[in-house]
Amino acid sequence: MPSLHCPLVVVWVYLLLPGGRSSFYGFNNGFHYQDISNRNGNGEIYFNGIRLLVESPQSSVSGTRGSSVTLPCKYRYEPELTAPRRTRVKWTWLPANAITTAVSSDAFTTETEVMVAMGNRHRSYGGFRGRVRLRRSAPGDMSLVINELQLNDTGRYRCEVIDGLEDESVTVELELKGVVFPYYSKKGRYHFNFFAAHQACQDQEATLATVEQLFSAWEEGLDWCNAGWLADGTVQYPITVARHSCGGEDLAPGLRSYGQRHRFLNLYDAFCFSASTKGNVYFLKDQKKLNFTQAVHACVRDGSQIAKVGHLYAAWKLAGFDRCDAGWLADGSVRYPITKTRLNCGPPQPGVRSFGFPPLHRKFGVYCYRQPFSENKK
């Protein structure tokens, strides 16, 4: 008896001939496959036509908060085609600072849709709506342009091109230029679970730092002996000078890690990440020393708001803000930024000096933050 598999092979050979009708299966996309059946009833599909390739010249891109950035992505065919084809492009995003109520880290693998486009039609989603577009500077260019970069835009972006049965993708990491700083509760050390740490950073115009951001800060000299939450749910701290009270003198400098901790039950500090802002941070001059309530009102009378900790760190690190005057901030802490070390201005290293959280009736100066005029109008 002849094999029942033979007709299937004959049909596929027919479809692959120049006069074959692939519309027999409802579409014709120019890609050619051959179904080779075997004796156990399973088959394999072999590709023997043009090939779709999706590429990016950069695996990572960095930008500044409030600016525009382009994530490169281009597709092409081998061999090269003479006529354009109708393809579908989808950009998705895996946030660096994904927040979930699940204790398991498995929930961090879900990608969010950013934009879908086919021909001249496109749709953007969520917080990216109205802020993203495709560059389309040349045939096959599907680079994603993101305007008004926000703190939470960091993460891994996937450019996926779909043409019939063909589906290829490439990923690009987006990073923001900024500064990592340790942050603890006014109640003292180790009072934040993971979600409280996330909220504490957000309240100070920042986000929870990623491991990569903390590592970069350590390379730049950040040394802090208190453990803090990071965006992936791990607890770590950076040490540049090994010592007995910070993991031991025998351990090499680096990031000390407690690994994944229980996000509800375990309590630590936080490592926050703040990026540059469009506004201006300044010390309110010609003003007598104020208690906290007076300081808040003084900034408002000056057409501003009292600065947050993230504002001050970003101004210090990214704009070179230097002021040897202690001043109130929005969380009730008192700090001042030093870029040029000098006598009577704290330790010999640059940094943001902290007086902690003094009683609110104590009197100091105040740091204010003035938003751009366009933001004030909103």
Residue pairs with C-beta under 8 A, 6 or more apart in sequence:
5 37
5 38
8 35
8 37
8 43
9 35
9 36
9 37
11 24
12 33
12 34
12 35
13 34
14 20
15 21
15 22
15 24
15 25
15 32
16 32
16 34
16 48
22 28
27 164
29 85
29 163
29 164
29 165
29 166
30 49
30 50
30 81
30 85
30 164
31 47
31 49
31 50
31 163
31 164
31 165
31 166
32 47
32 48
32 49
33 45
33 46
33 47
33 48
33 49
33 165
34 45
34 46
34 48
35 43
35 44
35 45
36 43
36 44
36 45
36 46
37 43
38 44
50 77
50 78
50 79
50 81
51 77
51 78
51 166
52 75
52 77
52 161
52 163
52 166
52 168
53 75
53 76
53 77
53 78
53 168
54 73
54 74
54 75
54 159
54 160
54 161
54 168
54 169
54 170
55 73
55 74
55 75
55 76
55 170
56 71
56 72
56 73
56 74
56 159
56 170
56 171
56 172
57 72
58 72
58 172
59 171
59 172
59 173
60 172
60 173
60 174
60 175
61 69
61 70
61 71
61 72
61 172
61 173
61 174
61 175
62 69
62 174
62 175
62 176
62 177
63 69
63 149
63 174
63 175
63 176
63 177
64 149
64 176
64 177
64 275
64 276
65 149
65 150
65 151
65 176
65 178
65 275
65 276
65 277
65 278
66 148
66 149
66 276
66 277
66 278
67 149
68 145
68 146
68 147
68 148
68 149
69 145
69 146
69 149
69 174
70 135
70 143
70 144
70 145
70 146
71 91
71 143
71 144
71 145
71 146
71 157
71 159
71 172
71 174
72 143
72 172
73 91
73 141
73 142
73 143
73 144
73 159
73 170
73 172
74 138
74 140
74 141
74 142
74 143
75 87
75 140
75 142
75 161
75 168
76 140
77 85
84 139
85 163
86 118
86 119
86 163
87 118
87 161
87 162
87 163
88 116
88 117
88 118
88 161
88 162
88 163
89 115
89 116
89 117
89 118
89 134
89 142
89 159
89 160
89 161
89 162
90 113
90 115
90 116
90 117
90 160
90 162
91 113
91 114
91 115
91 116
91 132
91 144
91 157
91 158
91 159
91 160
92 111
92 112
92 113
92 114
92 157
92 158
92 160
93 111
93 112
93 113
93 114
93 128
93 155
93 156
93 157
93 158
94 108
94 109
94 110
94 111
94 112
94 155
94 156
94 157
94 158
95 112
95 152
95 154
95 155
96 154
96 155
96 156
96 210
96 231
97 152
97 154
97 155
97 198
97 207
97 208
97 210
97 231
98 107
98 108
98 110
98 155
98 231
99 195
99 198
100 107
100 108
101 195
103 262
103 263
103 264
105 232
105 233
105 260
108 232
108 233
111 158
112 125
112 126
113 125
113 126
114 124
114 125
114 126
114 128
114 132
114 144
114 157
115 122
115 123
115 124
115 125
115 128
115 132
115 133
115 134
115 144
116 122
116 123
117 123
117 134
117 142
122 133
122 134
124 130
124 131
124 132
127 150
127 152
128 146
131 146
131 147
131 148
132 144
132 145
132 146
132 147
133 144
133 145
133 147
134 141
134 142
134 143
134 144
134 145
135 141
135 142
135 143
135 144
135 145
136 142
137 143
142 159
142 161
144 157
144 159
146 153
146 174
149 176
151 176
151 205
151 206
151 207
151 273
151 274
151 275
152 207
153 174
153 176
154 174
154 175
154 176
154 207
154 210
155 173
155 174
156 171
156 172
156 173
156 174
157 171
157 172
157 173
157 174
158 169
158 170
158 171
159 169
159 170
159 171
159 172
160 167
160 168
160 169
161 167
161 168
161 169
175 212
175 213
176 273
176 275
177 275
177 276
177 318
178 213
178 273
178 274
178 275
178 276
178 314
178 317
178 318
179 217
179 273
179 274
179 275
179 313
179 314
179 316
179 317
179 318
180 209
180 213
180 214
180 216
180 217
180 222
180 271
180 272
180 273
181 206
181 271
181 272
181 274
181 309
181 310
181 313
181 352
182 224
182 226
182 228
182 269
182 270
182 271
182 272
183 200
183 201
183 204
183 206
183 228
183 269
183 270
183 271
183 272
183 309
184 190
184 191
184 192
184 226
184 269
184 270
185 191
185 192
185 200
185 269
186 331
186 332
186 333
186 357
189 226
189 269
190 226
190 227
190 267
190 268
190 269
191 267
192 200
192 229
192 267
192 268
192 269
192 270
193 263
193 264
193 265
193 266
193 267
194 229
194 233
194 261
194 263
194 264
194 266
195 263
195 264
197 208
197 228
197 229
197 268
197 269
197 270
198 207
198 208
198 229
198 270
200 270
200 272
201 207
201 208
201 270
201 272
201 273
201 310
203 308
203 331
204 272
204 274
204 308
204 309
204 310
204 330
204 331
205 274
205 277
205 308
205 309
205 310
205 311
205 314
206 272
206 273
206 274
206 309
206 310
206 313
207 231
207 272
207 273
208 229
208 230
208 231
208 270
208 271
208 272
208 273
209 217
209 230
209 231
209 271
209 272
209 273
210 230
210 231
210 232
210 273
211 230
211 231
211 232
211 234
211 236
211 255
213 273
214 222
214 230
214 236
214 238
214 255
214 271
215 238
215 255
217 238
218 238
218 239
218 240
218 253
218 254
218 255
221 240
221 349
222 238
222 240
223 238
223 239
223 240
223 241
224 237
224 238
224 239
224 271
225 237
225 239
225 243
225 245
225 246
226 237
226 268
226 269
227 235
227 236
227 237
227 256
227 258
227 268
227 269
228 235
228 236
228 237
228 268
228 269
228 270
228 271
229 235
229 261
229 268
229 269
229 270
229 271
230 236
230 271
233 260
233 261
233 263
234 257
234 258
234 259
234 260
234 261
235 257
235 258
235 259
235 261
235 266
235 268
236 255
236 256
236 257
236 258
236 271
237 246
237 255
237 256
237 271
238 254
238 255
238 256
239 246
239 247
239 251
239 253
239 254
239 255
239 256
240 253
241 253
242 248
242 249
242 250
242 251
242 252
242 253
243 249
246 256
247 256
261 268
272 309
272 310
274 309
274 310
274 311
274 313
274 314
275 314
275 318
276 314
276 318
276 319
277 311
277 314
277 315
277 369
278 371
278 372
278 375
279 311
279 369
279 370
279 371
279 372
279 375
280 369
280 370
281 307
281 311
281 312
281 314
281 315
281 319
281 321
281 367
281 368
281 369
282 367
282 368
282 370
283 323
283 325
283 327
283 365
283 366
283 367
283 368
284 298
284 299
284 302
284 327
284 365
284 366
284 367
284 368
287 298
287 365
287 366
289 363
289 364
289 365
290 298
290 328
290 363
290 364
290 365
290 366
291 360
291 361
291 362
291 363
292 328
292 332
292 360
292 361
293 360
295 306
295 327
295 328
295 364
295 365
295 366
296 306
296 328
296 330
296 366
298 366
298 368
299 305
299 306
299 307
299 366
299 368
299 369
302 368
302 370
303 370
304 368
304 369
304 370
304 371
305 330
305 368
305 369
305 370
305 371
306 328
306 329
306 330
306 366
306 367
306 368
306 369
307 329
307 330
307 367
307 368
307 369
308 329
308 330
308 331
308 369
309 329
309 330
309 331
309 333
309 335
311 367
311 369
312 321
312 329
312 335
312 337
312 352
312 367
313 337
313 352
315 321
315 337
316 322
316 337
316 338
316 339
316 351
316 352
320 339
321 337
321 339
322 337
322 338
322 339
322 340
323 336
323 337
323 338
323 367
324 336
324 338
324 342
324 344
324 345
325 336
325 365
326 334
326 335
326 336
326 353
326 355
326 364
326 365
327 334
327 335
327 336
327 364
327 365
327 366
327 367
328 334
328 364
328 365
328 366
328 367
329 335
329 367
331 357
332 357
332 360
333 354
333 355
333 356
333 357
334 354
334 355
334 356
334 357
334 358
334 362
334 364
335 352
335 353
335 354
335 355
335 367
336 345
336 352
336 353
336 367
337 351
337 352
337 353
338 345
338 346
338 350
338 351
338 352
338 353
339 350
340 350
341 347
341 348
341 349
341 350
345 353
346 353
347 353
355 364
358 364
